Amino acid sequence: MPIRIAVIGSGPSGFYTTDALIKTDADVEIDIIDRLPTPFGLIRAGVAPDHQSTKRVARAYERTALDEHVHYIGNVEVGRDVSIDQLRDLYDAVVVAIGMPGDPALGIPGDDKVGVVGATKFVGWYNGHPDFADFQPDLDTKAVAVIGNGNVAIDVARVLVKTKTEMTETDLPTKIGDYIQQAPITDVYMFGRRGPVEAKFTNVELREMGHLENASPIIDPDCLPDEVTGEWSDRDRRLRDRNLQTMRGFPDSVSDAKAKRVHFAFYAQPVEILGDDKVTGIRMEKTQVVDGRARGSGEFFEIECALVVPAIGYALQPFEGLPVDDKTGCTANDNGRIAEGFYAVGWAKRGPSGVIGTNKPDGKMAAEQILEDFSEGGKLGHDGLVALLGEKDVKWSDFDDWQTINEEETTNARPGAPREKFLTIKDMLAVVDKA
Ligand SMILES: Cc1cc2nc3c(=O)[nH]c(=O)nc-3n(C[C@H](O)[C@H](O)[C@H](O)COP(=O)(O)OP(=O)(O)OC[C@H]3O[C@@H](n4cnc5c(N)ncnc54)[C@H](O)[C@@H]3O)c2cc1C
């Protein structure tokens, strides 16, 4: 009997696990279960719409999904439509590949005001994730504060200041692009508690900021050290050195001819969100870095803004039956093993770090562990799940349905754009019903 495996989540880690499994000689049948009818996790809903070349990795995932041993079961949320216990009864092995789809709290007074929008929500909104179809941030503001010094913070800043022309050949939904373009935003402040050496930007993303059509990156040259100091591996030192060189090329004042600015504001930590119910500003404290850690200096300043986007990390959204490690915030796992026949991969396993390819070794490891634990299967798998979903009247979708949605989105694209995304599950399923 084939080993029957349920992979929960169709992001990179789910696909790398599936791919590693089908590339072995073992007799396996894999169901990839996702809460959305659209696969690929953050490739569709996280990676920035203007970074289409990064999204091309999904073509390889598509080949995996079309393998005869693989089924896609979309529009099924584990924890809501089916429980972990039910899946563990139905499959020999269950792999948790659900990512970390929550926003952690900023943890300062006022962080619950309207206008504080975590990066998951903000990025999910501009990427047309159906969870945020009813959400629209208030962009009636000249300034925006983005908290964080990583690539997600840069993505948010860039999407807010790029021109309509720059965003044409992207999959930014037209309605959302128009809304951003009509906003009076001129200044985006990207705050980091530590300095330019500690910032986690990759150099490609940083360099791109120097080539925007109508926005300049602004940096105070006094905060740029002459060289990278501190304990770094050779590779990290080289990366940071390259970033410093890039930042030295950025202008230091607002005298530039471009109408918008992205301020790389280092050595500053948020201490309070200002306003009544709605955000009217943010109070920041200047910091000093001692032994690699940021410490408040007691010197404060304020920025007037109606939108604060914390891009400070991600949180797991656990469901019943999924053990969580309170220390790491990830699933409680030992090198990917949660329990016998129960595994974790990707962000759910190790937290929100690395690039897309970092999830590949996780998938390979989970595949090896499954094949160590099982030489053959004995459970119902796909047919059992389909019967259960039928009993519960859950309308699930398959990979053919995704291909129908994909075709329709591609057909609906504005000139030059790769697709016009459907923004609700209802609209996605309506297309499937019509086909
Ligand atoms: C904003 C942003 C931009 C990024 N940009 C880049 C980039 O440009 N380049 C790069 O290399 N990396 C980038 N990354 C990192 C990359 O996206 C991640 O490394 C990768 O997506 C993690 O894969 P994953 O499979 O662990 O999780 P995810 O990609 O999050 O996939 C999780 C999947 O699980 C599904 N799911 C969640 N809960 C359930 C449930 N209860 N039931 C069923 N399904 C569920 C979700 O719908 C989703 O499809 C970015 C990350 C973010 C957040």
Ligand as a Chemical Component Dictionary entry (heavy atoms), coordinates in Angstrom:
data_LIG
# 
_chem_comp.id                   LIG 
_chem_comp.type                 NON-POLYMER 
_chem_comp.pdbx_formal_charge   0 
_chem_comp.three_letter_code    LIG 
# 
loop_
_chem_comp_atom.comp_id 
_chem_comp_atom.atom_id 
_chem_comp_atom.alt_atom_id 
_chem_comp_atom.type_symbol 
_chem_comp_atom.charge 
_chem_comp_atom.model_Cartn_x 
_chem_comp_atom.model_Cartn_y 
_chem_comp_atom.model_Cartn_z 
_chem_comp_atom.pdbx_ordinal 
LIG C1  C1  C 0 6.168  39.964 2.581  1  
LIG C2  C2  C 0 7.136  38.889 2.232  2  
LIG C3  C3  C 0 7.921  39.013 1.102  3  
LIG C4  C4  C 0 8.859  38.019 0.795  4  
LIG N1  N1  N 0 9.614  38.171 -0.313 5  
LIG C5  C5  C 0 10.552 37.241 -0.620 6  
LIG C6  C6  C 0 11.367 37.393 -1.782 7  
LIG O1  O1  O 0 11.250 38.366 -2.533 8  
LIG N2  N2  N 0 12.306 36.428 -2.028 9  
LIG C7  C7  C 0 12.460 35.330 -1.190 10 
LIG O2  O2  O 0 13.323 34.487 -1.451 11 
LIG N3  N3  N 0 11.670 35.160 -0.095 12 
LIG C8  C8  C 0 10.729 36.087 0.208  13 
LIG N4  N4  N 0 9.946  35.921 1.307  14 
LIG C9  C9  C 0 10.103 34.687 2.125  15 
LIG C10 C10 C 0 9.315  33.487 1.546  16 
LIG O3  O3  O 0 8.062  33.928 1.072  17 
LIG C11 C11 C 0 9.181  32.404 2.627  18 
LIG O4  O4  O 0 10.480 31.887 2.892  19 
LIG C12 C12 C 0 8.281  31.237 2.218  20 
LIG O5  O5  O 0 7.076  31.641 1.623  21 
LIG C13 C13 C 0 7.954  30.359 3.454  22 
LIG O6  O6  O 0 7.291  29.230 2.981  23 
LIG P1  P1  P 0 6.277  28.365 3.865  24 
LIG O7  O7  O 0 5.857  27.265 2.974  25 
LIG O8  O8  O 0 6.900  28.028 5.155  26 
LIG O9  O9  O 0 5.044  29.347 4.199  27 
LIG P2  P2  P 0 3.982  30.112 3.299  28 
LIG O10 O10 O 0 4.563  30.571 2.016  29 
LIG O11 O11 O 0 3.399  31.141 4.195  30 
LIG O12 O12 O 0 2.858  29.024 2.946  31 
LIG C14 C14 C 0 1.939  28.582 3.915  32 
LIG C15 C15 C 0 0.687  28.053 3.234  33 
LIG O13 O13 O 0 -0.114 27.407 4.230  34 
LIG C16 C16 C 0 -1.473 27.751 4.026  35 
LIG N5  N5  N 0 -2.159 27.607 5.320  36 
LIG C17 C17 C 0 -1.955 28.343 6.447  37 
LIG N6  N6  N 0 -2.755 27.921 7.427  38 
LIG C18 C18 C 0 -3.481 26.882 6.931  39 
LIG C19 C19 C 0 -4.491 26.043 7.479  40 
LIG N7  N7  N 0 -4.916 26.150 8.736  41 
LIG N8  N8  N 0 -5.039 25.098 6.665  42 
LIG C20 C20 C 0 -4.629 24.959 5.381  43 
LIG N9  N9  N 0 -3.673 25.736 4.827  44 
LIG C21 C21 C 0 -3.097 26.689 5.594  45 
LIG C22 C22 C 0 -1.433 29.166 3.499  46 
LIG O14 O14 O 0 -2.617 29.507 2.797  47 
LIG C23 C23 C 0 -0.184 29.128 2.621  48 
LIG O15 O15 O 0 -0.525 28.760 1.289  49 
LIG C24 C24 C 0 8.995  36.895 1.646  50 
LIG C25 C25 C 0 8.204  36.771 2.780  51 
LIG C26 C26 C 0 7.265  37.761 3.066  52 
LIG C27 C27 C 0 6.423  37.628 4.289  53 
# 
loop_
_chem_comp_bond.comp_id 
_chem_comp_bond.atom_id_1 
_chem_comp_bond.atom_id_2 
_chem_comp_bond.value_order 
_chem_comp_bond.pdbx_ordinal 
LIG C1  C2  SING 1  
LIG C2  C3  SING 2  
LIG C2  C26 DOUB 3  
LIG C3  C4  DOUB 4  
LIG C4  N1  SING 5  
LIG C4  C24 SING 6  
LIG N1  C5  DOUB 7  
LIG C5  C6  SING 8  
LIG C5  C8  SING 9  
LIG C6  O1  DOUB 10 
LIG C6  N2  SING 11 
LIG N2  C7  SING 12 
LIG C7  O2  DOUB 13 
LIG C7  N3  SING 14 
LIG N3  C8  DOUB 15 
LIG C8  N4  SING 16 
LIG N4  C9  SING 17 
LIG N4  C24 SING 18 
LIG C9  C10 SING 19 
LIG C10 O3  SING 20 
LIG C10 C11 SING 21 
LIG C11 O4  SING 22 
LIG C11 C12 SING 23 
LIG C12 O5  SING 24 
LIG C12 C13 SING 25 
LIG C13 O6  SING 26 
LIG O6  P1  SING 27 
LIG P1  O7  DOUB 28 
LIG P1  O8  SING 29 
LIG P1  O9  SING 30 
LIG O9  P2  SING 31 
LIG P2  O10 DOUB 32 
LIG P2  O11 SING 33 
LIG P2  O12 SING 34 
LIG O12 C14 SING 35 
LIG C14 C15 SING 36 
LIG C15 O13 SING 37 
LIG C15 C23 SING 38 
LIG O13 C16 SING 39 
LIG C16 N5  SING 40 
LIG C16 C22 SING 41 
LIG N5  C17 SING 42 
LIG N5  C21 SING 43 
LIG C17 N6  DOUB 44 
LIG N6  C18 SING 45 
LIG C18 C19 SING 46 
LIG C18 C21 DOUB 47 
LIG C19 N7  SING 48 
LIG C19 N8  DOUB 49 
LIG N8  C20 SING 50 
LIG C20 N9  DOUB 51 
LIG N9  C21 SING 52 
LIG C22 O14 SING 53 
LIG C22 C23 SING 54 
LIG C23 O15 SING 55 
LIG C24 C25 DOUB 56 
LIG C25 C26 SING 57 
LIG C26 C27 SING 58 
# 
